[in-house]
Amino acid sequence: MTDNATDVGSGEAIDYIEVENSEKFRGLKRKHRSFVFPMALVFLVWYFVYVGLAGWAPDFMAQRVWGDITVGLLFGFGQFVTTFVITMAYVSFANRRLDPDASDIRAELEKQEAGA
């Protein structure tokens, strides 16, 4: 038995390295990265703009918008809102684009494991 395969009952050994190198799995990873990397970049830029403004433009961040509500407070609240929006967008993306492909890959492996 090699490190790349696992014996499973009466079924065939599954070569997980082969699965990882398959076009279906690479496509799944590509789809995942197509969402995660751009979204992470957008969020990090937004975050560092917020931190930069807080450090280098305190007068701007201290401007009152309404009563005691300042630009900095709105930007800080916006960080939380953005986190939830990104999370909801990812869940929707995963449900529509990733889960069907992952289910297909899993079904193929389960079929192979069962020796069908």
Beta strands, then each sheet from edge to edge (+ up, - down):
strand 1: 5-6
strand 2: 14-15
strand 3: 64-66
strand 4: 69-70
sheet 1: 1+ 2-
sheet 2: 3+ 4-
end
